[in-house]
Amino acid sequence: MTHPRVHVWHTGEVYIDKALAFEEKSLHPIPYTGWLRPNRKKCWVPVSTYLIEHPKGMILVDTGWHEEVRNNQRNHLGLFASSMFKGRLPEGKAVHEQLTAYGIEPSEIDYVLMTHLHSDHVSGIKHVTQAKKILVSQPEWEAAHRELGYVKSMWNGVNMTPFELKQIPHGPYKLGLDLFQDGSVYMVYTPGHSSGQCSVLVQTVRGWVLLASDVGYAARSFTESILPGVKTNKIDAQRSLDWVRGFSEREDCLITLANHDPDIHPQIIG
């Protein structure tokens, strides 16, 4: 591998209220929960993970659904989370199954980069515990142990390494991690949806690929400046969204991908 390539994979889907994806003004106090909301307000959206083939190492971004979602979903998600959303994971689509189909074992993964630790991003982490290093931002790690909205059993016993935010050239706060210290792959601190959420920037021969996680749920989130319904800090969320929109408009930005965009299909970029 002489230059980076980004594989976009869908590890199933999640059924959510549209107000979770796109902030909604409503008489309902918390419409994003989906509680007492009609089915016409809900939709299935993909749960994406990304395999980055890089000359300096194999990288996985997020881990999608664990196979328990197929047969023991309520226990896996917990009562509270399963009351708000549900998952669907076809056979062969769990992250370790897709790695195997591509000819890669979890032990060959050099880095697993966790954008944040919400269930649909971290659920499958126990499928890749043999990866050499699993990274998450220090703010997200701390938030996951003190705030609601996390299912800690999903990563219990997993050797995860929190990293300190350092100055980088990109992002709303110019904070993150230069993974290889060469400017080719960055974890970019883009908080708001969660306290420590990061996006991932990958330099390819054709330009930057921006994996924007849940800063927005689809392309129109950025073009129309629509925040997600779930936020820990609205100012941070808006600042992160504004940065993603601005970066996406750069001539050297090849593509920006929101994790749950139904218009983005599995593909190879690079």
Secondary structure, 3 states (H helix, E strand, C coil): CCCCEEEEEEEEEEEEEHHHHCCCCCCCCCHHHCCCCCHHHEEEEEEEEEEEEECCEEEEECCCCCCHHHHCHHHHHCHHHHCCCEEECCCCCCHHHHHHHHCCCHHHCCEEECCCCCHHHHHHHHHHCCCCCEEEEHHHHHHHCCCCCCCHHHCCCCCCEEECCEECCCCCCCEEEECCCCCCEEEEECCCCCCCCEEEEEEECCEEEEECCCCCCCHHHHHCCCCCCCCCCHHHHHHHHHHHHHHHCCCCEEEEECCCCCCCCCEEEC
